[in-house]
Amino acid sequence: MSTTIFSGRTWREYVFHWAALFLAPFGLAYVLLVPSLAAGLVVTVVGLFLVGGLVLGARGWGAAWRGLAGGLLDEHVAAPPAFVRPRGFWRSLGAMLFDSTGWRALLFMFVTSPLAIFSFVVSTTFLAIGLGGVTYWLWWRWLPEQTMADGTVHRGFSIMFGDDRYWFADSPSRVLVVALGGVAFLALWPFLNHGLASLFRMLTRGLLGPTSGAIRVAQLRASRAAAVEDADARLRRIERDLHDGTQARLVAVAMQLGEAQDLLATGGDTALAADLLDTAHTSTKEALVELREIARGIHPPALDDGLAVALETFAARVPLPVSVHVDPALEHDGGISPAVRSIAYFTAAELLTNAAKHAGATRASLTVDRPDADTLHLRVHDDGRGGAVVVHGGQDGQRTGLAGLTERIATVDGAFALTSPVGGPTVVDVTLPTSTRP
């Protein structure tokens, strides 16, 4: 973006200096209020809560400055994570008093108070001198006359050199010199104005944005919440499958066995009793199959023989040709935690299932390797129609199952990368740490 006196950015930055000059005194007063109250109220617990409230209130000032920077400086800084009040009286008080986001906002207002005055004065002075010099030829004749010691009379802008020596801009050539000086000031002003605004941009990014630690904590909270929700959804699904499927089938088996027992005890139709026993036997075997499927959804038995065996076993059951390439180093899963093995297995299973059911793929490939001792890499490639997206929210018609995968992978600090142009192919790369321990 150009930096000239005619560009909109230059004038928005100048308006920012005006707005900063207006806000800075109020911000500085708020900053000084915090230690002043703390010094007087430190002996009372209720007073400390008031001080903590002021520290948290600085978050609002930070939001106002971020909004001002975003609207006038095009510096859009993400808001820090919201304050989370911990349980417990003293922990809550400590969290309020030592809220890093609030203190960083207070530091921002303290630093920018003199900077706002300096920036406004310097920028406005350059602009005023430039505009005055460019228009000097219009108004210099109305300046008051000055009579010098030698009796000469002059009118206009003057510069003093030594004792009683003056340079007056009251001739055409000298008026032209002043005008050229005004042009020079106007040419330099946008760059000076932009440089001063850049200082505010730097401070806004550094003090009002989220820190890497805060982002990390927010991600951990989100992944923990996603893990809890995922676990709850799994338990509900298992409960539903047991209640609606296996339990109902076993109830029917019990009734059939009861009827057969009654027929045999009373000497009834033995053929009917045999049919009931045969039906009960068949239902029992079907119930066992359902139980195995439910157990496999909790923990695949094949994982007990290693991740490679489990993935090859599952790939063999997928209703499309799947080529599996597993790093020989993974044969015994050395150094890979059980939780990571489980996530890798269910991720591959979900992606291959999606390729078969939703993508219309005719073939797929699964590659698992271990680039280094601390990393497990998994790639699933299919030749389906593509267009897969990760949607958090569950809109109909979208492949929102991928959102659950990303959340589960995030719980162990894994990475999920999706490439799926319309028309295909779809490639998913998943990187997992081999251990869940820090």
Stockholm file with secondary structure:
# STOCKHOLM 1.0

chainA/1-438         MSTTIFSGRTWREYVFHWAALFLAPFGLAYVLLVPSLAAGLVVTVVGLFLVGGLVLGARGWGAAWRGLAGGLLDEHVAAPPAFVRPRGFWRSLGAMLFDSTGWRALLFMFVTSPLAIFSFVVSTTFLAIGLGGVTYWLWWRWLPEQTMADGTVHRGFSIMFGDDRYWFADSPSRVLVVALGGVAFLALWPFLNHGLASLFRMLTRGLLGPTSGAIRVAQLRASRAAAVEDADARLRRIERDLHDGTQARLVAVAMQLGEAQDLLATGGDTALAADLLDTAHTSTKEALVELREIARGIHPPALDDGLAVALETFAARVPLPVSVHVDPALEHDGGISPAVRSIAYFTAAELLTNAAKHAGATRASLTVDRPDADTLHLRVHDDGRGGAVVVHGGQDGQRTGLAGLTERIATVDGAFALTSPVGGPTVVDVTLPTSTRP
#=GR chainA/1-438 SS CCCSTTSHHHHHHHHHHHHHHHHHHHHHHHHHHHHHHHHHHTTCHHHHHHHHHHHHHHHHHHHHHHHHHHHHSCCCCCCCCCCCCCSSHHHHHHHHHTCHHHHHHHHHHHHHHHHHHHHHHHHHHHHHHHHHHHTHHHHGGGSCEEECTTSCEEESCEEECSSSCEEECCSHHHHHHHHHHHHHHHHHHHHHHHHHHHHHHHHIIIIISCCHHHHHHHHHHHHHHHHHHHHHHHHHHHHHHIIIIIIHHHHHHHHHHHHHHHHHHTTCCHHHHHHHHHHHHHHHHHHHHHHHHHHHHHSCGGGGGCHHHHHHHHHHHSSSCEEEEECGGGTTCTTCCHHHHHHHHHHHHHHHHHHHHTSCCSCEEEEEEEEETTEEEEEEEECSCCCCCCCTTCCTTSCTHHHHHHHHHHTTTCEEEEECCTTCCEEEEEEEESCSCC
#=GC SS_cons         CCCSTTSHHHHHHHHHHHHHHHHHHHHHHHHHHHHHHHHHHTTCHHHHHHHHHHHHHHHHHHHHHHHHHHHHSCCCCCCCCCCCCCSSHHHHHHHHHTCHHHHHHHHHHHHHHHHHHHHHHHHHHHHHHHHHHHTHHHHGGGSCEEECTTSCEEESCEEECSSSCEEECCSHHHHHHHHHHHHHHHHHHHHHHHHHHHHHHHHIIIIISCCHHHHHHHHHHHHHHHHHHHHHHHHHHHHHHIIIIIIHHHHHHHHHHHHHHHHHHTTCCHHHHHHHHHHHHHHHHHHHHHHHHHHHHHSCGGGGGCHHHHHHHHHHHSSSCEEEEECGGGTTCTTCCHHHHHHHHHHHHHHHHHHHHTSCCSCEEEEEEEEETTEEEEEEEECSCCCCCCCTTCCTTSCTHHHHHHHHHHTTTCEEEEECCTTCCEEEEEEEESCSCC
//
